Amino acid sequence: MKASPLARKLAEDKGIDINQVTGSGDNGRIVKRDVDAFVPGKAAPAAAPAAAPQLVRPLRKWPPLPPLARKASMKCLLARCARPSPAA
């Protein structure tokens, strides 16, 4: 939950659980006026149920490499990994 430092401090001082406060700032951020206007008996509206996860297509299965191509690609990979990184 995004909240301004002042709102967090005020909520802590008042004994309010910051997760129960509904934010009215940018992108739902909790600000001072939200903590001041919070009524303890009135809980924040329940969050909408999460949407079902989208199914991801399985990765394509590639045919195995011939032994010579496998050896060449492994040497290339090792040469890249062994190379020192450039200085920043």
Phi and psi in radians as a Rosetta constraint file:
Dihedral C 1 N 2 CA 2 C 2 CIRCULARHARMONIC -1.432 0.35
Dihedral N 2 CA 2 C 2 N 3 CIRCULARHARMONIC 2.285 0.35
Dihedral C 2 N 3 CA 3 C 3 CIRCULARHARMONIC -2.618 0.35
Dihedral N 3 CA 3 C 3 N 4 CIRCULARHARMONIC 2.581 0.35
Dihedral C 3 N 4 CA 4 C 4 CIRCULARHARMONIC -1.257 0.35
Dihedral N 4 CA 4 C 4 N 5 CIRCULARHARMONIC 2.690 0.35
Dihedral C 4 N 5 CA 5 C 5 CIRCULARHARMONIC -1.001 0.35
Dihedral N 5 CA 5 C 5 N 6 CIRCULARHARMONIC -0.667 0.35
Dihedral C 5 N 6 CA 6 C 6 CIRCULARHARMONIC -1.129 0.35
Dihedral N 6 CA 6 C 6 N 7 CIRCULARHARMONIC -0.741 0.35
Dihedral C 6 N 7 CA 7 C 7 CIRCULARHARMONIC -1.115 0.35
Dihedral N 7 CA 7 C 7 N 8 CIRCULARHARMONIC -0.713 0.35
Dihedral C 7 N 8 CA 8 C 8 CIRCULARHARMONIC -1.070 0.35
Dihedral N 8 CA 8 C 8 N 9 CIRCULARHARMONIC -0.777 0.35
Dihedral C 8 N 9 CA 9 C 9 CIRCULARHARMONIC -1.120 0.35
Dihedral N 9 CA 9 C 9 N 10 CIRCULARHARMONIC -0.801 0.35
Dihedral C 9 N 10 CA 10 C 10 CIRCULARHARMONIC -1.073 0.35
Dihedral N 10 CA 10 C 10 N 11 CIRCULARHARMONIC -0.758 0.35
Dihedral C 10 N 11 CA 11 C 11 CIRCULARHARMONIC -1.102 0.35
Dihedral N 11 CA 11 C 11 N 12 CIRCULARHARMONIC -0.710 0.35
Dihedral C 11 N 12 CA 12 C 12 CIRCULARHARMONIC -1.125 0.35
Dihedral N 12 CA 12 C 12 N 13 CIRCULARHARMONIC -0.756 0.35
Dihedral C 12 N 13 CA 13 C 13 CIRCULARHARMONIC -1.133 0.35
Dihedral N 13 CA 13 C 13 N 14 CIRCULARHARMONIC -0.626 0.35
Dihedral C 13 N 14 CA 14 C 14 CIRCULARHARMONIC -1.510 0.35
Dihedral N 14 CA 14 C 14 N 15 CIRCULARHARMONIC -0.105 0.35
Dihedral C 14 N 15 CA 15 C 15 CIRCULARHARMONIC 1.311 0.35
Dihedral N 15 CA 15 C 15 N 16 CIRCULARHARMONIC 0.508 0.35
Dihedral C 15 N 16 CA 16 C 16 CIRCULARHARMONIC -1.730 0.35
Dihedral N 16 CA 16 C 16 N 17 CIRCULARHARMONIC 2.352 0.35
Dihedral C 16 N 17 CA 17 C 17 CIRCULARHARMONIC -1.303 0.35
Dihedral N 17 CA 17 C 17 N 18 CIRCULARHARMONIC 2.048 0.35
Dihedral C 17 N 18 CA 18 C 18 CIRCULARHARMONIC -1.068 0.35
Dihedral N 18 CA 18 C 18 N 19 CIRCULARHARMONIC -0.444 0.35
Dihedral C 18 N 19 CA 19 C 19 CIRCULARHARMONIC -1.262 0.35
Dihedral N 19 CA 19 C 19 N 20 CIRCULARHARMONIC -0.261 0.35
Dihedral C 19 N 20 CA 20 C 20 CIRCULARHARMONIC -1.585 0.35
Dihedral N 20 CA 20 C 20 N 21 CIRCULARHARMONIC -0.177 0.35
Dihedral C 20 N 21 CA 21 C 21 CIRCULARHARMONIC -1.533 0.35
Dihedral N 21 CA 21 C 21 N 22 CIRCULARHARMONIC 2.369 0.35
Dihedral C 21 N 22 CA 22 C 22 CIRCULARHARMONIC -1.602 0.35
Dihedral N 22 CA 22 C 22 N 23 CIRCULARHARMONIC 2.269 0.35
Dihedral C 22 N 23 CA 23 C 23 CIRCULARHARMONIC -1.488 0.35
Dihedral N 23 CA 23 C 23 N 24 CIRCULARHARMONIC 2.496 0.35
Dihedral C 23 N 24 CA 24 C 24 CIRCULARHARMONIC -2.063 0.35
Dihedral N 24 CA 24 C 24 N 25 CIRCULARHARMONIC 0.045 0.35
Dihedral C 24 N 25 CA 25 C 25 CIRCULARHARMONIC -1.430 0.35
Dihedral N 25 CA 25 C 25 N 26 CIRCULARHARMONIC -2.913 0.35
Dihedral C 25 N 26 CA 26 C 26 CIRCULARHARMONIC -1.031 0.35
Dihedral N 26 CA 26 C 26 N 27 CIRCULARHARMONIC 2.280 0.35
Dihedral C 26 N 27 CA 27 C 27 CIRCULARHARMONIC 0.958 0.35
Dihedral N 27 CA 27 C 27 N 28 CIRCULARHARMONIC 0.577 0.35
Dihedral C 27 N 28 CA 28 C 28 CIRCULARHARMONIC 1.367 0.35
Dihedral N 28 CA 28 C 28 N 29 CIRCULARHARMONIC 0.298 0.35
Dihedral C 28 N 29 CA 29 C 29 CIRCULARHARMONIC -1.187 0.35
Dihedral N 29 CA 29 C 29 N 30 CIRCULARHARMONIC 2.413 0.35
Dihedral C 29 N 30 CA 30 C 30 CIRCULARHARMONIC -1.477 0.35
Dihedral N 30 CA 30 C 30 N 31 CIRCULARHARMONIC 2.220 0.35
Dihedral C 30 N 31 CA 31 C 31 CIRCULARHARMONIC -2.111 0.35
Dihedral N 31 CA 31 C 31 N 32 CIRCULARHARMONIC 3.095 0.35
Dihedral C 31 N 32 CA 32 C 32 CIRCULARHARMONIC -0.949 0.35
Dihedral N 32 CA 32 C 32 N 33 CIRCULARHARMONIC -0.789 0.35
Dihedral C 32 N 33 CA 33 C 33 CIRCULARHARMONIC -1.129 0.35
Dihedral N 33 CA 33 C 33 N 34 CIRCULARHARMONIC -0.476 0.35
Dihedral C 33 N 34 CA 34 C 34 CIRCULARHARMONIC -1.199 0.35
Dihedral N 34 CA 34 C 34 N 35 CIRCULARHARMONIC -0.733 0.35
Dihedral C 34 N 35 CA 35 C 35 CIRCULARHARMONIC -1.191 0.35
Dihedral N 35 CA 35 C 35 N 36 CIRCULARHARMONIC -0.714 0.35
Dihedral C 35 N 36 CA 36 C 36 CIRCULARHARMONIC -1.124 0.35
Dihedral N 36 CA 36 C 36 N 37 CIRCULARHARMONIC -0.638 0.35
Dihedral C 36 N 37 CA 37 C 37 CIRCULARHARMONIC -1.523 0.35
Dihedral N 37 CA 37 C 37 N 38 CIRCULARHARMONIC -0.087 0.35
Dihedral C 37 N 38 CA 38 C 38 CIRCULARHARMONIC -1.172 0.35
Dihedral N 38 CA 38 C 38 N 39 CIRCULARHARMONIC 2.307 0.35
Dihedral C 38 N 39 CA 39 C 39 CIRCULARHARMONIC -1.902 0.35
Dihedral N 39 CA 39 C 39 N 40 CIRCULARHARMONIC 2.061 0.35
Dihedral C 39 N 40 CA 40 C 40 CIRCULARHARMONIC -0.967 0.35
Dihedral N 40 CA 40 C 40 N 41 CIRCULARHARMONIC -0.587 0.35
Dihedral C 40 N 41 CA 41 C 41 CIRCULARHARMONIC -1.305 0.35
Dihedral N 41 CA 41 C 41 N 42 CIRCULARHARMONIC -0.304 0.35
Dihedral C 41 N 42 CA 42 C 42 CIRCULARHARMONIC -1.765 0.35
Dihedral N 42 CA 42 C 42 N 43 CIRCULARHARMONIC 1.792 0.35
Dihedral C 42 N 43 CA 43 C 43 CIRCULARHARMONIC -1.409 0.35
Dihedral N 43 CA 43 C 43 N 44 CIRCULARHARMONIC 2.762 0.35
Dihedral C 43 N 44 CA 44 C 44 CIRCULARHARMONIC -1.151 0.35
Dihedral N 44 CA 44 C 44 N 45 CIRCULARHARMONIC 2.614 0.35
Dihedral C 44 N 45 CA 45 C 45 CIRCULARHARMONIC -1.075 0.35
Dihedral N 45 CA 45 C 45 N 46 CIRCULARHARMONIC 2.531 0.35
Dihedral C 45 N 46 CA 46 C 46 CIRCULARHARMONIC -1.108 0.35
Dihedral N 46 CA 46 C 46 N 47 CIRCULARHARMONIC 2.487 0.35
Dihedral C 46 N 47 CA 47 C 47 CIRCULARHARMONIC -1.208 0.35
Dihedral N 47 CA 47 C 47 N 48 CIRCULARHARMONIC 2.573 0.35
Dihedral C 47 N 48 CA 48 C 48 CIRCULARHARMONIC -1.139 0.35
Dihedral N 48 CA 48 C 48 N 49 CIRCULARHARMONIC 2.530 0.35
Dihedral C 48 N 49 CA 49 C 49 CIRCULARHARMONIC -1.087 0.35
Dihedral N 49 CA 49 C 49 N 50 CIRCULARHARMONIC 2.518 0.35
Dihedral C 49 N 50 CA 50 C 50 CIRCULARHARMONIC -1.151 0.35
Dihedral N 50 CA 50 C 50 N 51 CIRCULARHARMONIC 2.478 0.35
Dihedral C 50 N 51 CA 51 C 51 CIRCULARHARMONIC -1.196 0.35
Dihedral N 51 CA 51 C 51 N 52 CIRCULARHARMONIC 2.641 0.35
Dihedral C 51 N 52 CA 52 C 52 CIRCULARHARMONIC -1.094 0.35
Dihedral N 52 CA 52 C 52 N 53 CIRCULARHARMONIC 2.425 0.35
Dihedral C 52 N 53 CA 53 C 53 CIRCULARHARMONIC -1.123 0.35
Dihedral N 53 CA 53 C 53 N 54 CIRCULARHARMONIC 2.479 0.35
Dihedral C 53 N 54 CA 54 C 54 CIRCULARHARMONIC -1.350 0.35
Dihedral N 54 CA 54 C 54 N 55 CIRCULARHARMONIC 2.459 0.35
Dihedral C 54 N 55 CA 55 C 55 CIRCULARHARMONIC -1.307 0.35
Dihedral N 55 CA 55 C 55 N 56 CIRCULARHARMONIC 2.409 0.35
Dihedral C 55 N 56 CA 56 C 56 CIRCULARHARMONIC -1.788 0.35
Dihedral N 56 CA 56 C 56 N 57 CIRCULARHARMONIC 2.354 0.35
Dihedral C 56 N 57 CA 57 C 57 CIRCULARHARMONIC -1.108 0.35
Dihedral N 57 CA 57 C 57 N 58 CIRCULARHARMONIC 2.440 0.35
Dihedral C 57 N 58 CA 58 C 58 CIRCULARHARMONIC -1.136 0.35
Dihedral N 58 CA 58 C 58 N 59 CIRCULARHARMONIC 2.646 0.35
Dihedral C 58 N 59 CA 59 C 59 CIRCULARHARMONIC -1.117 0.35
Dihedral N 59 CA 59 C 59 N 60 CIRCULARHARMONIC 2.574 0.35
Dihedral C 59 N 60 CA 60 C 60 CIRCULARHARMONIC -1.255 0.35
Dihedral N 60 CA 60 C 60 N 61 CIRCULARHARMONIC 2.360 0.35
Dihedral C 60 N 61 CA 61 C 61 CIRCULARHARMONIC -1.504 0.35
Dihedral N 61 CA 61 C 61 N 62 CIRCULARHARMONIC 2.085 0.35
Dihedral C 61 N 62 CA 62 C 62 CIRCULARHARMONIC -1.632 0.35
Dihedral N 62 CA 62 C 62 N 63 CIRCULARHARMONIC 2.601 0.35
Dihedral C 62 N 63 CA 63 C 63 CIRCULARHARMONIC -1.173 0.35
Dihedral N 63 CA 63 C 63 N 64 CIRCULARHARMONIC 2.629 0.35
Dihedral C 63 N 64 CA 64 C 64 CIRCULARHARMONIC -1.116 0.35
Dihedral N 64 CA 64 C 64 N 65 CIRCULARHARMONIC 2.606 0.35
Dihedral C 64 N 65 CA 65 C 65 CIRCULARHARMONIC -1.368 0.35
Dihedral N 65 CA 65 C 65 N 66 CIRCULARHARMONIC 2.593 0.35
Dihedral C 65 N 66 CA 66 C 66 CIRCULARHARMONIC -1.146 0.35
Dihedral N 66 CA 66 C 66 N 67 CIRCULARHARMONIC 2.706 0.35
Dihedral C 66 N 67 CA 67 C 67 CIRCULARHARMONIC -0.938 0.35
Dihedral N 67 CA 67 C 67 N 68 CIRCULARHARMONIC -0.728 0.35
Dihedral C 67 N 68 CA 68 C 68 CIRCULARHARMONIC -1.158 0.35
Dihedral N 68 CA 68 C 68 N 69 CIRCULARHARMONIC -0.731 0.35
Dihedral C 68 N 69 CA 69 C 69 CIRCULARHARMONIC -1.172 0.35
Dihedral N 69 CA 69 C 69 N 70 CIRCULARHARMONIC -0.655 0.35
Dihedral C 69 N 70 CA 70 C 70 CIRCULARHARMONIC -1.099 0.35
Dihedral N 70 CA 70 C 70 N 71 CIRCULARHARMONIC -0.748 0.35
Dihedral C 70 N 71 CA 71 C 71 CIRCULARHARMONIC -1.144 0.35
Dihedral N 71 CA 71 C 71 N 72 CIRCULARHARMONIC -0.733 0.35
Dihedral C 71 N 72 CA 72 C 72 CIRCULARHARMONIC -1.135 0.35
Dihedral N 72 CA 72 C 72 N 73 CIRCULARHARMONIC -0.740 0.35
Dihedral C 72 N 73 CA 73 C 73 CIRCULARHARMONIC -1.192 0.35
Dihedral N 73 CA 73 C 73 N 74 CIRCULARHARMONIC -0.600 0.35
Dihedral C 73 N 74 CA 74 C 74 CIRCULARHARMONIC -1.177 0.35
Dihedral N 74 CA 74 C 74 N 75 CIRCULARHARMONIC -0.706 0.35
Dihedral C 74 N 75 CA 75 C 75 CIRCULARHARMONIC -1.115 0.35
Dihedral N 75 CA 75 C 75 N 76 CIRCULARHARMONIC -0.694 0.35
Dihedral C 75 N 76 CA 76 C 76 CIRCULARHARMONIC -1.124 0.35
Dihedral N 76 CA 76 C 76 N 77 CIRCULARHARMONIC -0.755 0.35
Dihedral C 76 N 77 CA 77 C 77 CIRCULARHARMONIC -1.109 0.35
Dihedral N 77 CA 77 C 77 N 78 CIRCULARHARMONIC -0.781 0.35
Dihedral C 77 N 78 CA 78 C 78 CIRCULARHARMONIC -1.139 0.35
Dihedral N 78 CA 78 C 78 N 79 CIRCULARHARMONIC -0.614 0.35
Dihedral C 78 N 79 CA 79 C 79 CIRCULARHARMONIC -1.155 0.35
Dihedral N 79 CA 79 C 79 N 80 CIRCULARHARMONIC -0.642 0.35
Dihedral C 79 N 80 CA 80 C 80 CIRCULARHARMONIC -1.217 0.35
Dihedral N 80 CA 80 C 80 N 81 CIRCULARHARMONIC -0.688 0.35
Dihedral C 80 N 81 CA 81 C 81 CIRCULARHARMONIC -1.256 0.35
Dihedral N 81 CA 81 C 81 N 82 CIRCULARHARMONIC -0.552 0.35
Dihedral C 81 N 82 CA 82 C 82 CIRCULARHARMONIC -1.389 0.35
Dihedral N 82 CA 82 C 82 N 83 CIRCULARHARMONIC -0.328 0.35
Dihedral C 82 N 83 CA 83 C 83 CIRCULARHARMONIC -1.197 0.35
Dihedral N 83 CA 83 C 83 N 84 CIRCULARHARMONIC 2.293 0.35
Dihedral C 83 N 84 CA 84 C 84 CIRCULARHARMONIC -1.181 0.35
Dihedral N 84 CA 84 C 84 N 85 CIRCULARHARMONIC 2.583 0.35
Dihedral C 84 N 85 CA 85 C 85 CIRCULARHARMONIC -1.325 0.35
Dihedral N 85 CA 85 C 85 N 86 CIRCULARHARMONIC 2.597 0.35
Dihedral C 85 N 86 CA 86 C 86 CIRCULARHARMONIC -1.172 0.35
Dihedral N 86 CA 86 C 86 N 87 CIRCULARHARMONIC 2.595 0.35
Dihedral C 86 N 87 CA 87 C 87 CIRCULARHARMONIC -1.189 0.35
Dihedral N 87 CA 87 C 87 N 88 CIRCULARHARMONIC 2.457 0.35
